[in-house]
Amino acid sequence: VEEYDLVIIGAGPAGYVAGLRAAQRGLKTVVVEKDYVGGVCLNRGCIPTKTLLESARHLNAIKMAGEFGIKVGNFEIDAVKIWQRKNQVVENLRRGIDYLFKARAVNFLKGRAKLTGKNLVEVKTGSGISNLEAKNIILATGSSPFELPGIKFDHERILSSDDILDLNRIPKSLIIVGGGVIGCEFASLFSSLGTKITIVELLKNLLPQEDPEISKTLETNFKKKGIKVMTDTKLESIAPSENGIEANFSESTKIESDLILICVGRKPNTENLGLKKVEVEAEVKGGWIKVDDYLRTNLPNIYAIGDVTGKILLAHVASHQGEITAENILGSNKVIDYSCVPNCIFTFPEIASVGINETRAKELGLDYGTGKFPFRALGKSHTAGEVEGFVKLLIDKHNDTILGAHIIGPQAVGLIAELSLAMKNKLKLNQITDTIHAHPTFSEIIPEAVFTYFNLPLHTV
Ligand SMILES: Cc1cc2nc3c(=O)[nH]c(=O)nc-3n(C[C@H](O)[C@H](O)[C@H](O)COP(=O)(O)OP(=O)(O)OC[C@H]3O[C@@H](n4cnc5c(N)ncnc54)[C@H](O)[C@@H]3O)c2cc1C
């Protein structure tokens, strides 16, 4: 039996970051991973999707080049190369994590782990069974695609997000079931690459978690690009057809397509993890592992972090939980604050938000005001040829601080960082406008949105 201060199960952004921080602070740490380091984020999530989207972004730029006075001759899309590049980026970043593990003396064990006692972890490796004894254990096993009842992934025509990332080709047509973040990003990707897209959402709007104005703007933009958007629609059944798949929706709508991608949610990876045996509590509904504000489970030396806790399924939340947990194991009492987590959606156009949206502000009966400014009124937008979209701020009328910020438009995912910092630190609006923002940049939209809240806009009337 090998003894450790800390055994971490899962090397996704939650587990590997916890491992780096713990080892850096002197804990004898081992990270166990059954698959590849980096987890979903690096291998089947954030990084591969964004790498493919970068190829699509280059393609969109080529299509727009004429507007900028540049004639592009014949060009071709090389799908195999696009996917190869994605694989190369993933591999390079995996090597980066391996390097960090070695440099920081984080032990790494490849194998499937399960709890066999409150301080014991059994790992099935390629060469047998290893038993680890741990003062502390972190469960960071992540999540997997959720299957709709009665509709199994066949991995050929009925695909999960994992499957489509290995497609290596551009389908002629694709139905995307689920208009959340993942569904909308894939819609942007494949529509740019020339696939005929139908996106179907059960609820009233695409991106139902976002501010309704943002969702509506995205829907209009998608429709303009020829993406068929079906909201308030339920997938009833799927059957194979001559050329692919036939999907039947509510109100007898039938659509035929090459492929169907189902992205309707995630489920926690807790199967055969030994939770029952060791009596780690999980939620009855959904099975997510229960944790307190310090990320501790019901057992004092066992923690859970990342997607498996079902809190907010984002890589930066997972990593932040990892950092906090490592510090808490070392004796801190750090509490996690979920109130201003930036949410970035890498669609074309980009979307980003932090804090509450207007629907929530109304539900809470808050006394709020709004400051909204269009990208069209910025010099930078015209230089870049990207004039669509806006920033919308929700302001607490009592203390002039930000309750929520919502952006759709160019560089939204970068711009949100300033608003997250302002919100987390409860900056007053005048502290934002007193900060000089460089010209011409998209960042100028933030003080402009604040001026609009005060009814003192500079570049709109
Ligand atoms: C298509 C897609 C796109 C996404 N894009 C973004 C994005 O742009 N930005 C963002 O913030 N988030 C994004 N996410 C979400 C993000 O990937 C997850 O929130 C993040 O990966 C969660 O990290 P984690 O460490 O909790 O779990 P995971 O990344 O799921 O890692 C868990 C690891 O544990 C391992 N494991 C599980 N069980 C065991 C066991 N018994 N023994 C050993 N190892 C085990 C798994 O193999 C896995 O490697 C995306 C997700 C998807 C699916």
The ligand as an SDF file (V2000), in Angstrom:
LIG
                    3D

 53 58  0  0  0  0  0  0  0  0999 V2000
  -18.4070   20.0440  -26.0250 C   0  0  0  0  0  0  0  0  0  0  0  0
  -18.0580   20.7540  -24.7290 C   0  0  0  0  0  0  0  0  0  0  0  0
  -17.5380   22.0260  -24.7670 C   0  0  0  0  0  0  0  0  0  0  0  0
  -17.2160   22.6870  -23.5820 C   0  0  0  0  0  0  0  0  0  0  0  0
  -16.7050   23.9490  -23.6540 N   0  0  0  0  0  0  0  0  0  0  0  0
  -16.4050   24.6070  -22.5140 C   0  0  0  0  0  0  0  0  0  0  0  0
  -15.8430   25.9190  -22.5530 C   0  0  0  0  0  0  0  0  0  0  0  0
  -15.6200   26.4840  -23.6230 O   0  0  0  0  0  0  0  0  0  0  0  0
  -15.5380   26.5130  -21.3870 N   0  0  0  0  0  0  0  0  0  0  0  0
  -15.7680   25.9080  -20.1780 C   0  0  0  0  0  0  0  0  0  0  0  0
  -15.4950   26.5030  -19.1440 O   0  0  0  0  0  0  0  0  0  0  0  0
  -16.2910   24.6690  -20.1130 N   0  0  0  0  0  0  0  0  0  0  0  0
  -16.5990   24.0010  -21.2400 C   0  0  0  0  0  0  0  0  0  0  0  0
  -17.0860   22.7350  -21.1660 N   0  0  0  0  0  0  0  0  0  0  0  0
  -17.2610   22.1180  -19.8390 C   0  0  0  0  0  0  0  0  0  0  0  0
  -15.9330   21.5930  -19.2930 C   0  0  0  0  0  0  0  0  0  0  0  0
  -15.3380   20.7280  -20.2230 O   0  0  0  0  0  0  0  0  0  0  0  0
  -16.1650   20.8790  -17.9670 C   0  0  0  0  0  0  0  0  0  0  0  0
  -16.8610   21.7500  -17.0990 O   0  0  0  0  0  0  0  0  0  0  0  0
  -14.8540   20.4700  -17.3270 C   0  0  0  0  0  0  0  0  0  0  0  0
  -14.1310   19.5900  -18.1590 O   0  0  0  0  0  0  0  0  0  0  0  0
  -15.1130   19.7940  -15.9780 C   0  0  0  0  0  0  0  0  0  0  0  0
  -13.9140   19.4510  -15.4100 O   0  0  0  0  0  0  0  0  0  0  0  0
  -13.7720   18.2600  -14.3490 P   0  0  0  0  0  0  0  0  0  0  0  0
  -12.3320   18.1980  -13.9980 O   0  0  0  0  0  0  0  0  0  0  0  0
  -14.7610   18.4310  -13.2820 O   0  0  0  0  0  0  0  0  0  0  0  0
  -14.2210   16.9380  -15.1160 O   0  0  0  0  0  0  0  0  0  0  0  0
  -13.7420   16.2730  -16.4610 P   0  0  0  0  0  0  0  0  0  0  0  0
  -13.1240   17.2450  -17.3570 O   0  0  0  0  0  0  0  0  0  0  0  0
  -14.9210   15.4830  -16.9150 O   0  0  0  0  0  0  0  0  0  0  0  0
  -12.5980   15.2740  -16.0000 O   0  0  0  0  0  0  0  0  0  0  0  0
  -12.8350   14.1880  -15.1840 C   0  0  0  0  0  0  0  0  0  0  0  0
  -11.7620   13.1440  -15.4250 C   0  0  0  0  0  0  0  0  0  0  0  0
  -11.9340   12.0800  -14.4850 O   0  0  0  0  0  0  0  0  0  0  0  0
  -11.6470   10.8510  -15.1160 C   0  0  0  0  0  0  0  0  0  0  0  0
  -12.3030    9.7760  -14.3670 N   0  0  0  0  0  0  0  0  0  0  0  0
  -13.6440    9.5990  -14.1910 C   0  0  0  0  0  0  0  0  0  0  0  0
  -13.8790    8.5280  -13.3960 N   0  0  0  0  0  0  0  0  0  0  0  0
  -12.6560    8.0250  -13.0700 C   0  0  0  0  0  0  0  0  0  0  0  0
  -12.2290    6.9250  -12.2740 C   0  0  0  0  0  0  0  0  0  0  0  0
  -13.1130    6.1450  -11.6430 N   0  0  0  0  0  0  0  0  0  0  0  0
  -10.9110    6.7000  -12.1630 N   0  0  0  0  0  0  0  0  0  0  0  0
   -9.9980    7.4960  -12.7960 C   0  0  0  0  0  0  0  0  0  0  0  0
  -10.3450    8.5430  -13.5580 N   0  0  0  0  0  0  0  0  0  0  0  0
  -11.6600    8.8180  -13.6850 C   0  0  0  0  0  0  0  0  0  0  0  0
  -12.2030   11.0410  -16.5170 C   0  0  0  0  0  0  0  0  0  0  0  0
  -11.5970   10.1380  -17.4230 O   0  0  0  0  0  0  0  0  0  0  0  0
  -11.8530   12.5040  -16.7980 C   0  0  0  0  0  0  0  0  0  0  0  0
  -10.6070   12.6160  -17.4510 O   0  0  0  0  0  0  0  0  0  0  0  0
  -17.4100   22.0420  -22.3430 C   0  0  0  0  0  0  0  0  0  0  0  0
  -17.9170   20.7430  -22.2970 C   0  0  0  0  0  0  0  0  0  0  0  0
  -18.2390   20.0960  -23.4760 C   0  0  0  0  0  0  0  0  0  0  0  0
  -18.7810   18.6940  -23.4120 C   0  0  0  0  0  0  0  0  0  0  0  0
  1  2  1  0
  2  3  1  0
  2 52  2  0
  3  4  2  0
  4  5  1  0
  4 50  1  0
  5  6  2  0
  6  7  1  0
  6 13  1  0
  7  8  2  0
  7  9  1  0
  9 10  1  0
 10 11  2  0
 10 12  1  0
 12 13  2  0
 13 14  1  0
 14 15  1  0
 14 50  1  0
 15 16  1  0
 16 17  1  0
 16 18  1  0
 18 19  1  0
 18 20  1  0
 20 21  1  0
 20 22  1  0
 22 23  1  0
 23 24  1  0
 24 25  2  0
 24 26  1  0
 24 27  1  0
 27 28  1  0
 28 29  2  0
 28 30  1  0
 28 31  1  0
 31 32  1  0
 32 33  1  0
 33 34  1  0
 33 48  1  0
 34 35  1  0
 35 36  1  0
 35 46  1  0
 36 37  1  0
 36 45  1  0
 37 38  2  0
 38 39  1  0
 39 40  1  0
 39 45  2  0
 40 41  1  0
 40 42  2  0
 42 43  1  0
 43 44  2  0
 44 45  1  0
 46 47  1  0
 46 48  1  0
 48 49  1  0
 50 51  2  0
 51 52  1  0
 52 53  1  0
M  END
$$$$
